């Protein structure tokens, strides 16, 4: 579909960019699903274009996002900025080079208000913004009710593209569990992609996403990169480690310092009657040391356990324990 503009003697035509380039023109180096597979849906075979190598990329990224509150705060803040204060109709006007926007209503807006209710329509827009930020894609379900188009948002995690034959996805596949092979073959539902000239379809899906090089079918979320994923996992690990330490009271409550030569003296003070041909001073020293540690732990043990750190050190020239 082209738009023509005439500027003096020149005429310029703009054509809507195709969502999917022909196979021979596609990039083969960027992140993409690289294993095409057949999926049966309503007794018809479709060629699925996987979202990620295992077809679960958005599901894995959303699952990771939900494990980290800080990451979710950042994502929700971006969505709030995009959505702004809500949804409404505004008339744009340019007066003396100043663009102004003012709320307005007419018969068309009133018709939509009656069909949706203002809260419902605003909620649809909010869902679109959230989906765009969290998954870099928006799948809008368009349904005709008494010739009036009703729009709702499909969860990105259930939507997958079929291979485009005419430079545009003409069928989208929906399944609630893409990780289950049996469910994929039994429960997948095909829904036509919305196209100009087919506005009278009872149901269709409109796909919105930002253009990104090397991503012919799906958008790629900003926090989906390997480095971002790595740091979210690190934050989770740090929080979990500290939490487990505090939860199980494994922090140190006591530090016990003892001179190493104390154990030598204890071994030397043993009765000669306990010494035989198999006597090993170092092994005996280890026994004395272990018994000493057990006695100390028993003395300071509480409901939380001993919570003690031992520091075996030398004696300095002034007769005191050496520094740690």
Phi, psi and omega in degrees: 000123186246151175244128182252136177233132180255121179240100183060230181280353184260143176237126183244135179245133177246131179247139178299132182293133178292143182287335181224125178283159175302153185307319184290349180253005184275146174292141181245009185253335185280170179298131183195167171282127186242011177235100179289147180214154179269138179229132176270131177216120181052049175063023177227142181269132178236147176268110183278138171258107187298149175262094189090166185300325181256009180066017182233020184304308182295325179297318181292320182291321178293320178299318178294318180301320183290348180273352187229113182295323180296316178296320178296322178300318180295317180295315181294327177296318177298318179295321179296318179295321181290318182284326179072216185275000180140205186229142177189180178254132181229139175265129179264133177221149181242113179237117180056039177080003179252122180272126177238151179233130180224142180298146176207168175214154175210191184299322182293316180293323179295325178296318179292321178300320180292324182285318185262316199088137186300320181297319181295316182294318176298324180294323177298315180295320178298318178297321178298315180296316180297316180297321180296320181285318185283325185235358181065017180215150173228127177247110184257123178273121181251119181237134178270125176234111185054043178068004177261123179288126177249130185249138174217163184256129174270144177295129181301332184292343182257353187260135177221150183269151167263161180297128182284128178263337183234039178065016176203139180292116181265349177216133174250143180252133182243131177206138183279350182214080181288348178275355181251109184301321180293318179296321180300318183281335185257330192243007181286136182243127176271139176228130181299146173279141181290134179222148175298132183099349178238039182293345184267008175297138180298325180212139178202167181239131175258128182253124177242137176195156175287148176289132178221131181301136176078008179239084186288335186243322186231150172283157182243118183299147182297328182266011183273353181295158184300319181294317179297316178299319180300316183288327174297317179295322178295316178301319179296320181295316180297313180299318181294319182295313180294318180298317180295323179297313180291317184300319184261012175054044180265009175286155186280131177254334184223146171239120181252116180254136182217141180286136181298326183290345176300320181289328175296318180294321179297320179292320182293334183278355180293150181295142180296343179291341181271002184256130177227190184294336181268008184294130178235111183303321183291319177295321178294323177297321178297321179296316180297317180298313181299319180294322178297313180299319180296321180295318179295315179300322180293324181293324186253007182292143178225193180297334181273002183098181184291321178048056183229145176243127180264138177231105179269120188225178180267171174261127180281176184299332181272008177084005180258165177294138181290164182294158181286000000 
